[in-house]
């Protein structure tokens, strides 16, 4: 029953987030700050992970199809499919659940502990709109970060392929172009958009409704990471079955 109550409270939070909006001049500054903290601040780790995991995917693929009967361009094809369909949108989002989610939960949770949220309510400000809405809007740019991850993942695979001698650059490029479907990219971006909403709202929920002191802020951050990751994995299964099944 407690889980059902939590789910109900979560959806009520989302509905309340749109009520009594903050003045645009203030909201704009909040959104820009959250874009800097959540998106721009995450580009480095996304780029680093994407590049090297793309290389790992290429190496593992090449080592598993080393038969002379299998064309070498399949290395590029498999890397492209793995990066676009799963790694960039899904596994990067799980990593971001740790980085971005923990940041959101701890920042809002600290405001709850220090009674800053209560002060906002006393001043007549809708604290959910003030705190959660800017983060949700900022994470609507998350697909652009994932697009960079897709590019660098394929580029990392190319570097590993060429410098590791697993295939030629021409074969890798042919593999990238073989049977390319635009819908796969659209599918990845739709998944990323849905994941972005989960990344913004679930950690916010755990930070906003937490109780206790400073110790509970850390516990709330851990719980938020776990639940955000679980929801992303479930959403990934549901969206994949709906759109590709």
Residue, then its C-alpha position, 0 to 999 in steps of 0.5 A: x500500500x505504501x508503494x501505491x501511496x508513493x506513486x499517487x503522491x508522485x503523480x500529484x507532485x507532477x500535477x502540482x508542479x504546473x500550478x501557480x507558475x513562478x514569474x518568467x524572469x525568475x524562472x528563466x534564470x532557474x532554467x539556465x542555471x539547471x541547464x548548466x548544472x545538469x546538461x553542460x556539466x554532464x557533457x564531459x562524463x558522457x563524452x568520455x564514457x561514450x568514446x571508450x565504450x564505443x571502442x570496447x564494443x568494436x573490439x569485442x565485436x571484431x574478436x567474435x566475428x574473426x572468421x574470414x567468411x564474415x565481412x569486416x564491415x559488420x564490425x561497423x554495423x554492429x557498433x552503430x546498432x549497439x551505440x544508437x539503439x541501447x548504449x547511448x540512450x539507455x546505459x548513459x541514462x543509468x549513469x546519469x541517474x547516479x550523477x544528475x539524480x543524486x545532485x537533484x535529490x541532494x540539492x532539494x533534500x538539503x533545502x528541505x532539511x534547512x527549511x528553505x522549502x518551507x520559507x518558499x511556501x510562506x512567501x506564497x511561492x509554489x515550491x514544486x514549480x520553483x524547484x522541480x519545473x526548471x529541472x524538468x525543462x532543462x533536461x528536455x535538452x538531454x537528447x542533445x547530450x545523447x546525440x553527442x554520445x552517439x557520435x562519439x561512441x561511433x567515433x571511438x569505435x572507429x578509432x579502436x577499429x583502425x588503430x587496433x587493426x581490426x578492420x580498415x576505415x573504409x570497411x568500418x564506414x561501409x558498416x556504419x552506412x549499411x541498412x541504416x534506418x532513420x527510425x532507429x535514431x527517432x526511437x532512441x531520441x523518444x526513449x531519451x526524452x522519456x528517460x529525461x522526464x524520469x531523471x528530473x522527477x523521480x530524484x526530485x520526488x525523493x528529495x522534496x518529500x524526504x524527512x529527517x536530517x543530513x544523514x537522510x539526504x544521503x539515503x534519499x540520494x541512494x534510494x532515488x538512484x535505485x528507483x530511477x535506474x529501475x524505472x529507466x530499465x522498465x521504460x526501456x523494455x516497454x518502449x522497445x516492445x511498443x516501437x520495435x516489437 
